[in-house]
Amino acid sequence: MSSSATASGSGSSYLAARKRLDQMGYFQSLTRECIPLVEALLSDLSKYKDLAVKRTGEDRSSGRAGEPRLQEDRGRIKSEFIPVRYLSMLSEEQQIVQV
């Protein structure tokens, strides 16, 4: 491969990476030495984003988006609220009895 072909290939890689970073709001300087790393990171980011979108779609289609978390929160709230409410009621009863 000639050096001009390498330079033009490297230039288009730089421009493509720069454009993607700009679209994502990353306007920091980018050196040519970082292009392979940036391309790899952008590729990984894209894969994980696609996977997250796919999983979110599966959760929504099954009607179970956030369901385990909701059940966990309900259990925690009940276990925290019931003793507090019970103690509050006992305290109110004791105050009534004392009057």
C-alpha distances in whole Angstrom, upper triangle without the diagonal:
4,7,8,6,7,10,11,11,12,15,16,16,18,20,21,22,24,26,27,28,30,32,33,34,32,32,31,29,25,23,19,19,21,19,18,22,23,21,23,26,26,25,28,30,30,31,34,35,35,37,39,40,40,43,44,45,46,49,50,50,52,54,54,52,53,56,56,56,58,61,60,61,64,65,64,66,69,70,70,72,74,76,76,77,80,81,81,84,85,86,87,90,91,91,93,95,96,97
4,5,5,6,9,10,11,12,14,16,17,18,20,21,23,24,26,27,28,30,32,33,34,32,32,31,28,25,22,18,19,22,20,20,23,24,23,24,28,27,27,30,32,32,33,36,37,37,39,41,42,42,45,46,47,48,51,52,52,54,56,56,54,55,58,58,57,60,63,62,63,66,67,66,68,71,71,71,73,76,77,77,79,82,82,82,85,87,87,88,91,92,92,94,97,97,98
4,5,5,6,9,10,10,12,14,15,16,18,20,21,22,24,26,26,28,30,31,32,30,29,28,25,22,19,15,16,19,17,18,21,22,21,23,26,26,26,29,31,31,32,35,36,36,38,40,41,42,44,46,46,48,50,51,52,54,56,55,53,54,57,57,56,59,62,61,61,65,66,65,67,70,70,70,72,75,76,75,77,80,80,81,83,85,85,86,89,90,90,93,95,95,96
4,5,5,6,8,10,10,12,14,15,16,18,20,21,22,24,25,26,28,30,31,29,28,27,24,21,19,16,17,20,18,19,22,22,21,24,26,26,26,29,31,30,32,35,35,36,38,40,40,41,44,45,46,48,50,51,51,54,55,55,52,54,57,57,56,59,62,61,61,64,66,65,66,70,70,70,72,75,76,75,77,80,80,81,83,85,85,86,89,90,90,92,95,95,96
4,5,5,6,8,10,11,12,14,15,16,18,20,21,23,24,25,27,29,30,28,27,27,24,21,19,16,17,19,17,17,21,21,19,22,24,24,24,27,28,28,29,32,33,33,35,37,38,38,41,43,43,45,47,48,48,51,52,52,50,51,54,54,54,57,59,58,59,62,64,63,64,68,68,68,70,73,74,74,75,78,79,79,81,83,83,85,87,89,89,91,93,94,95
4,5,5,6,8,10,10,12,14,15,16,18,20,21,22,24,26,27,28,26,25,25,22,19,16,12,14,16,14,14,17,18,17,19,22,21,21,24,26,26,27,30,31,31,33,36,36,37,39,41,41,43,45,46,47,49,51,50,48,49,52,52,52,54,57,56,57,60,61,60,62,65,65,65,67,70,71,71,73,76,76,76,79,81,81,82,85,86,86,88,91,91,92
4,5,5,6,9,10,10,12,14,15,16,18,20,21,22,24,26,26,24,23,22,19,16,14,11,13,15,13,14,18,18,17,19,22,21,22,25,26,26,28,31,31,32,34,36,36,38,40,41,42,44,46,47,48,50,52,51,48,49,53,53,52,55,57,56,57,60,61,60,62,65,65,65,67,70,71,71,73,75,76,76,78,81,80,81,84,85,85,88,90,90,91
4,5,5,6,9,10,10,12,14,15,16,18,20,21,22,24,25,24,23,23,20,17,16,12,15,16,14,15,19,18,16,20,22,21,21,25,26,25,27,30,30,30,33,35,35,36,39,40,40,42,45,45,46,48,50,50,47,48,52,52,51,54,56,56,56,59,61,60,61,64,65,65,66,69,71,70,72,75,75,75,78,80,80,81,84,85,85,87,90,90,91
4,5,5,6,9,10,11,12,14,15,17,18,20,21,23,24,23,22,22,20,16,15,12,14,15,12,12,16,15,14,16,19,18,18,21,23,22,24,27,27,27,30,32,32,33,36,37,37,39,41,42,43,45,47,47,44,45,49,49,48,51,53,53,53,56,58,57,59,62,62,62,64,67,68,68,69,72,73,73,76,78,78,79,81,83,83,85,87,88,89
4,6,5,6,9,10,10,12,14,15,16,18,20,21,22,20,20,19,17,13,11,8,10,11,8,10,13,13,12,15,17,16,17,20,21,21,23,26,26,27,29,31,31,33,35,36,37,39,41,42,43,45,47,46,43,44,48,48,47,50,52,51,52,55,56,55,57,60,61,60,62,65,66,66,68,70,71,71,74,76,76,77,80,81,81,83,85,86,87
4,5,5,6,9,10,10,12,14,15,16,18,20,21,19,18,18,15,12,11,9,12,13,10,12,15,14,13,17,18,17,18,22,22,22,24,27,27,27,30,32,32,33,36,37,38,40,42,42,43,46,47,47,44,45,48,48,47,50,53,52,52,55,57,56,57,61,61,61,62,65,67,66,68,71,71,71,74,76,76,77,80,81,81,83,85,86,87
4,5,5,6,8,10,10,12,14,15,16,18,20,18,18,19,17,14,13,11,14,14,11,12,15,14,12,16,17,16,16,20,20,19,22,25,24,25,28,29,29,31,33,34,35,37,39,39,40,43,44,44,41,42,46,46,45,48,51,50,50,53,55,54,56,59,60,59,61,64,65,65,66,69,70,70,72,74,74,75,78,79,79,81,84,84,85
4,5,5,6,8,10,11,12,14,15,17,18,17,17,17,15,12,12,9,11,11,7,9,12,10,8,12,14,12,13,16,17,17,19,22,22,22,25,27,27,28,31,32,32,35,36,37,38,41,42,41,39,40,43,43,43,45,48,47,47,51,52,51,53,56,57,56,58,61,62,62,64,66,67,67,70,72,72,73,75,77,77,79,81,82,83
4,6,5,6,8,10,10,12,14,15,16,14,14,14,12,8,8,7,10,9,6,9,11,10,9,13,14,13,14,18,18,18,20,23,22,24,26,27,28,30,32,33,34,36,38,38,40,42,43,42,39,40,44,44,43,45,48,47,47,51,52,51,52,56,56,56,57,61,62,61,63,66,66,66,69,71,71,72,75,76,76,78,80,81,82
4,6,5,6,9,10,10,12,14,15,14,13,14,13,10,11,10,13,13,10,13,14,12,11,15,16,14,16,19,18,18,21,23,22,23,26,27,27,29,32,32,33,36,37,37,39,41,42,42,39,40,43,44,43,45,48,48,47,51,52,51,52,56,57,56,57,61,62,61,63,66,66,66,69,71,71,71,74,76,76,78,80,81,81
4,5,5,6,9,10,11,13,14,13,14,15,14,12,13,12,15,13,10,12,13,11,9,13,14,11,12,16,15,15,18,20,19,20,23,24,24,26,28,29,29,32,34,34,35,38,39,39,36,37,40,41,40,42,45,45,45,48,50,49,50,53,54,53,55,58,60,59,60,63,64,64,66,69,69,69,72,74,74,76,78,79,79
4,5,5,6,9,10,11,12,11,11,12,12,9,11,10,12,10,7,9,10,7,7,10,10,8,10,13,13,13,16,18,17,19,22,22,23,25,27,28,29,31,33,33,35,37,38,37,34,35,39,39,38,40,43,42,42,46,47,46,47,51,51,51,53,56,57,56,58,61,61,61,64,66,66,67,70,71,71,73,76,76,77
4,6,5,6,9,10,10,9,8,10,9,7,10,10,13,11,9,12,13,9,10,13,13,11,14,16,15,16,19,20,19,21,24,24,25,27,29,29,30,33,34,35,36,39,39,39,36,36,40,40,39,41,44,44,43,46,48,47,48,51,52,51,53,56,58,57,58,61,62,61,64,66,66,67,70,71,71,73,75,76,77
4,5,5,6,9,10,10,10,12,12,11,14,14,17,15,12,15,15,12,12,15,14,12,14,17,15,15,18,20,18,20,23,23,23,26,28,28,29,31,33,33,34,37,38,37,34,35,39,40,38,40,43,43,42,46,48,47,47,51,52,51,52,56,57,56,58,61,61,61,63,66,66,66,69,71,70,72,75,75,76
4,5,5,6,9,9,10,12,13,12,15,15,17,14,12,14,14,10,10,13,11,8,11,13,12,11,15,16,15,16,19,20,19,22,24,24,25,28,29,29,31,34,34,34,31,32,35,36,35,37,40,39,39,42,44,43,44,47,48,48,49,52,54,53,54,58,58,58,60,63,63,63,66,68,68,69,72,73,73
4,5,5,6,5,7,9,10,9,13,14,16,13,11,14,13,9,10,13,11,9,12,14,12,12,16,17,15,18,20,20,21,23,25,25,26,29,30,30,32,35,35,34,31,31,35,36,34,36,39,39,38,41,43,42,43,46,47,46,48,51,52,51,53,56,57,56,59,61,61,62,65,66,66,68,70,71,72
4,5,5,5,6,9,11,11,14,16,18,15,14,17,16,13,14,16,15,12,15,17,15,15,19,20,18,20,23,22,22,25,27,27,28,31,32,32,34,36,36,36,32,33,37,37,36,38,41,40,39,43,45,44,44,48,49,47,49,52,54,52,54,57,57,57,60,62,61,62,65,67,66,68,71,71,72
4,5,8,9,12,14,14,18,19,21,18,16,18,18,14,14,17,15,12,15,17,14,13,17,18,15,17,21,20,19,22,25,24,25,28,29,28,30,33,33,33,30,30,34,35,34,35,39,38,37,40,43,42,42,46,47,46,47,50,52,51,52,55,56,55,58,60,60,61,64,65,65,67,69,70,70
4,6,9,11,14,14,17,19,20,17,16,18,17,13,14,16,13,10,14,15,11,12,16,15,13,16,19,18,17,21,22,21,23,26,27,27,29,31,31,31,27,28,31,32,30,32,36,35,34,37,40,38,39,42,43,43,44,47,49,48,49,52,53,52,55,57,57,58,61,62,62,63,66,67,67
4,6,9,12,13,17,19,21,18,17,19,18,14,16,18,15,13,17,18,15,15,19,19,17,19,22,21,21,24,25,24,26,29,29,29,32,34,34,33,29,30,33,34,32,34,37,36,35,39,41,39,40,43,44,43,44,48,49,48,49,52,53,52,55,57,57,57,60,62,61,63,66,66,67
4,6,9,10,14,16,17,14,14,17,15,12,14,16,13,12,16,17,14,15,19,19,17,20,23,22,22,25,27,26,28,31,31,31,34,36,36,35,31,31,35,35,33,35,39,37,37,40,42,40,41,45,45,44,45,49,50,49,51,54,54,53,56,58,58,59,62,63,63,65,67,68,68
4,7,9,12,15,17,14,15,18,16,13,16,18,16,15,18,20,17,19,22,22,21,24,26,25,26,29,30,30,32,34,35,35,37,40,39,38,35,35,39,39,37,39,42,41,40,43,45,44,44,48,49,47,49,52,53,52,54,57,57,56,59,61,61,61,65,66,65,67,70,70,71
4,6,10,13,15,12,13,17,15,12,15,18,16,15,19,20,18,20,23,23,22,25,27,27,28,31,32,31,33,36,36,37,39,41,41,40,37,36,40,40,38,40,43,42,41,44,46,44,45,49,49,48,49,53,54,52,54,57,57,57,60,62,61,62,65,66,66,68,71,70,71
4,7,10,12,10,12,15,14,12,15,17,16,16,19,21,20,21,24,25,24,27,29,29,30,33,34,34,36,38,39,40,42,44,44,43,39,39,43,43,41,43,46,45,44,48,49,47,48,52,52,51,53,56,57,56,58,61,61,60,63,65,64,66,69,70,69,72,74,74,75
4,7,8,7,8,11,11,9,12,14,14,14,17,18,18,19,22,23,23,25,28,28,29,31,33,33,35,37,38,39,41,43,43,42,39,39,43,42,41,43,46,45,44,48,49,48,49,52,53,52,53,57,58,57,59,62,62,61,64,66,66,67,70,71,71,73,75,76,76
4,5,6,7,10,11,10,12,15,15,15,18,20,20,21,24,25,25,28,30,30,31,34,35,36,37,40,41,42,44,45,46,45,42,42,45,45,43,46,49,47,47,51,52,50,52,55,55,54,56,60,60,59,62,64,64,64,67,69,69,70,73,74,74,76,78,78,79
4,5,5,8,10,10,11,14,15,15,17,19,20,21,23,25,26,27,29,30,31,33,35,36,38,40,41,42,44,46,47,45,42,43,46,46,45,47,50,49,49,52,54,52,54,57,57,56,58,62,62,62,64,67,67,67,70,71,71,72,75,76,76,78,81,81,82
4,6,7,8,10,11,13,14,15,17,19,20,21,23,25,26,28,29,30,32,34,35,36,38,40,41,42,44,45,47,45,42,42,46,45,44,47,49,48,48,52,53,51,53,56,56,55,58,61,61,61,63,66,66,66,69,71,70,72,75,75,75,78,80,80,81
4,6,5,6,9,10,11,12,14,15,16,18,20,21,22,24,26,27,28,30,31,32,34,36,37,39,40,42,43,41,38,39,42,41,40,43,46,44,44,48,49,47,49,52,52,52,54,57,58,57,59,62,62,62,65,67,67,68,71,72,72,74,76,77,78
4,5,5,6,9,10,10,12,14,15,16,18,20,21,22,24,25,27,28,30,31,33,34,36,37,39,40,42,40,38,38,41,41,40,43,45,44,44,48,49,48,50,53,53,52,55,58,59,58,60,63,63,63,66,68,68,69,72,73,73,75,77,78,79
4,6,5,6,9,10,11,12,14,15,17,19,20,21,23,24,26,27,29,30,32,33,35,36,38,39,41,39,37,37,40,40,39,42,44,43,44,47,48,47,49,52,52,52,54,57,58,58,60,62,63,63,66,68,68,69,72,73,73,75,77,78,79
4,5,5,6,9,10,11,12,14,15,17,18,20,21,22,24,26,27,28,30,32,33,34,36,38,39,37,34,35,38,37,36,39,42,40,41,44,45,44,46,49,49,48,51,54,55,54,56,59,59,60,62,64,64,66,68,69,70,72,74,74,76
4,5,5,6,8,10,10,12,14,15,16,18,20,21,22,24,26,27,28,30,31,33,34,36,37,36,33,33,36,36,35,38,40,39,39,43,44,43,44,48,48,47,50,53,54,53,55,58,58,58,61,63,63,64,67,68,68,70,73,73,74
4,5,5,6,9,10,11,12,14,15,17,18,20,21,23,24,26,27,29,30,32,33,35,36,35,32,33,36,36,35,38,41,40,40,43,45,44,45,49,49,49,51,54,55,55,56,59,60,60,62,64,64,66,68,70,70,72,74,75,76
4,6,5,6,9,10,11,12,14,15,17,18,20,21,23,24,26,27,29,30,32,33,35,33,31,31,34,34,33,36,39,37,38,42,43,42,44,47,47,47,49,52,53,53,55,57,58,58,61,63,63,64,67,68,68,70,73,73,75
4,5,5,6,9,10,11,12,14,15,16,18,20,21,22,24,26,27,28,30,32,33,31,28,29,32,31,30,33,36,35,35,39,40,39,40,44,44,44,46,49,50,49,51,54,54,55,57,59,59,61,63,64,65,67,69,70,71
4,5,5,6,9,10,10,12,14,15,16,18,20,21,22,24,26,27,28,30,31,30,27,28,31,31,30,33,36,35,35,39,40,39,41,44,44,44,46,49,50,50,52,54,55,55,58,60,60,61,64,65,65,67,69,70,71
4,5,5,6,9,10,11,12,14,15,17,18,20,21,23,24,26,27,29,30,29,27,28,31,31,30,33,36,35,36,39,40,40,41,44,45,45,47,49,51,51,53,55,56,56,59,61,61,62,65,66,67,68,71,71,73
4,5,5,6,8,10,11,12,14,15,16,18,20,21,22,24,26,27,28,27,25,25,28,28,27,30,33,32,33,36,37,36,38,41,41,42,44,46,48,48,50,52,53,53,56,58,58,59,62,63,64,66,68,68,70
4,5,5,6,9,10,10,12,14,15,16,18,20,21,22,24,26,27,25,23,23,26,26,26,28,31,30,31,34,35,35,36,39,40,40,41,44,46,46,47,50,51,51,53,55,56,57,59,61,61,63,65,66,67
4,6,5,6,9,10,11,12,14,15,16,18,20,21,22,24,26,25,22,23,27,27,26,29,32,31,32,35,36,36,37,40,41,41,43,46,47,47,49,51,52,53,55,57,57,58,61,62,63,65,67,68,69
4,5,5,6,9,10,11,12,14,15,17,18,20,21,23,24,23,21,22,25,25,25,28,30,30,31,34,35,35,37,39,40,40,42,45,47,47,48,51,52,52,54,56,57,58,60,62,63,64,66,68,69
4,5,5,6,9,10,10,12,14,15,16,18,20,21,22,21,18,19,22,22,22,25,27,26,27,30,32,31,33,36,36,37,39,41,43,43,45,47,48,49,51,53,53,54,57,58,59,61,63,64,65
4,5,5,6,9,10,11,12,14,15,16,18,20,21,20,17,18,22,22,22,24,27,26,27,30,31,31,33,35,36,37,38,41,43,43,44,46,48,48,50,52,53,54,56,58,58,60,62,63,64
4,5,5,6,9,10,11,12,14,15,16,18,20,19,17,19,22,23,23,25,27,27,28,31,33,33,34,37,38,38,40,42,44,44,46,48,50,50,52,54,55,56,58,60,60,62,64,65,66
4,5,5,6,9,10,11,12,14,15,17,18,17,15,17,19,20,20,23,25,25,26,29,30,30,32,34,35,36,38,40,42,42,44,46,47,48,50,52,53,54,56,58,58,60,62,63,65
4,5,5,6,9,10,10,12,14,15,16,15,13,14,17,17,17,20,22,22,23,26,27,27,29,31,32,33,34,37,39,39,40,43,44,44,46,49,49,50,53,54,55,56,59,60,61
4,6,5,6,9,10,11,12,14,15,15,12,14,17,19,19,20,23,24,24,27,29,29,30,33,34,35,36,38,40,40,41,44,46,46,47,50,51,51,54,55,56,57,60,61,62
4,5,5,6,9,10,11,12,14,14,12,15,17,18,19,21,23,24,25,27,29,30,31,33,35,35,37,39,41,42,42,45,47,47,48,51,52,53,55,57,57,59,61,62,63
4,5,5,6,9,10,11,12,11,10,12,14,15,16,18,20,20,22,24,25,26,28,30,31,32,33,35,38,38,39,41,43,44,45,47,49,49,51,53,54,55,57,59,60
4,5,5,6,9,10,10,10,7,10,12,14,14,16,18,19,20,22,24,25,26,28,30,30,31,34,36,36,37,40,41,42,43,46,47,47,49,51,52,53,55,57,58
4,5,5,6,9,10,10,9,12,14,16,17,18,20,22,23,24,26,28,28,30,32,33,34,36,39,39,39,42,44,44,45,48,49,49,51,54,54,55,58,59,60
4,5,5,6,8,9,8,12,13,15,16,17,19,21,22,23,25,27,28,29,31,33,33,35,38,39,39,41,43,44,45,47,49,49,51,53,54,55,57,59,60
4,6,5,6,5,5,8,9,11,13,14,15,17,18,20,21,23,24,26,27,29,30,31,34,35,35,37,40,40,41,43,45,45,47,49,50,51,53,55,56
4,5,5,6,5,9,10,13,14,15,17,19,19,20,23,24,25,26,29,30,30,32,35,35,35,38,40,40,41,44,45,45,47,50,50,51,53,55,56
4,5,8,9,12,13,15,17,17,19,21,22,23,25,27,28,29,31,33,33,34,37,38,38,40,43,43,44,46,48,48,50,52,53,54,56,58,59
4,5,8,11,11,13,15,15,16,19,20,21,22,25,26,27,29,30,31,32,35,36,36,38,41,41,42,44,46,46,48,50,51,52,54,56,57
4,6,9,8,12,13,13,14,17,18,18,20,22,23,24,26,28,28,29,32,33,33,35,38,38,38,41,43,43,44,47,48,48,50,53,54
4,6,5,8,10,10,11,14,15,15,17,19,20,21,23,25,26,27,30,31,31,33,35,36,37,39,41,41,43,45,46,47,49,51,52
4,5,8,9,9,12,13,14,15,18,19,20,22,23,25,25,27,30,30,31,33,35,35,37,39,40,41,43,45,46,47,49,51,52
4,6,5,6,9,10,11,12,14,15,16,18,20,21,22,24,27,27,28,30,32,32,34,36,37,38,40,42,43,44,46,48,49
4,5,5,6,9,10,11,12,14,15,17,18,20,21,22,25,26,26,28,30,31,32,34,36,36,38,40,41,42,44,46,47
4,5,5,6,9,10,11,12,14,16,17,18,20,21,24,25,26,27,29,30,31,33,35,36,38,39,41,42,44,45,47
4,5,5,6,9,10,11,12,14,15,16,18,20,22,23,24,26,28,28,30,32,33,34,36,38,39,40,42,44,45
4,5,5,6,9,10,10,12,14,15,16,18,21,21,22,24,26,26,27,30,31,32,34,36,37,38,40,42,43
4,5,5,6,9,10,11,12,14,15,16,19,20,21,22,25,25,26,29,30,31,32,35,36,37,39,41,42
4,6,5,6,9,10,11,12,14,16,18,19,20,22,23,24,26,28,29,30,32,34,35,36,38,40,41
4,5,5,6,9,10,10,12,14,16,17,18,20,22,22,24,26,27,28,30,32,33,34,36,38,39
4,5,5,6,9,10,10,12,15,15,16,18,20,21,22,24,25,26,28,30,31,32,34,36,37
4,6,5,6,9,10,11,13,15,15,17,19,20,21,23,25,26,27,29,31,32,33,35,37
4,6,5,6,8,10,12,13,14,16,17,19,20,22,23,25,26,28,29,31,32,34,35
4,5,5,6,8,10,11,12,14,16,16,18,20,21,22,24,26,27,28,30,31,33
4,5,5,6,9,10,10,12,14,15,16,18,20,21,22,24,25,27,28,30,32
4,6,6,7,9,11,11,13,15,16,17,19,21,22,23,25,27,28,29,31
4,6,6,7,9,11,11,13,15,16,17,19,21,22,23,25,26,28,30
4,6,5,6,8,10,10,12,14,15,16,18,20,21,22,24,26,27
4,5,5,6,9,10,10,12,14,15,16,18,20,21,22,24,26
4,5,5,6,8,10,10,12,14,15,16,18,20,21,22,25
4,5,5,6,9,10,10,12,14,15,17,18,20,21,23
4,5,5,6,9,10,10,12,14,15,17,18,20,21
4,5,5,6,9,10,11,12,14,15,16,18,20
4,5,5,6,9,10,10,12,14,15,16,19
4,5,5,6,9,10,11,12,14,15,17
4,5,5,6,9,10,11,12,14,16
4,5,5,6,9,10,10,12,14
4,5,5,6,9,10,11,13
4,5,5,6,9,10,11
4,5,5,6,9,10
4,5,5,6,9
4,5,5,6
4,5,5
4,6
4
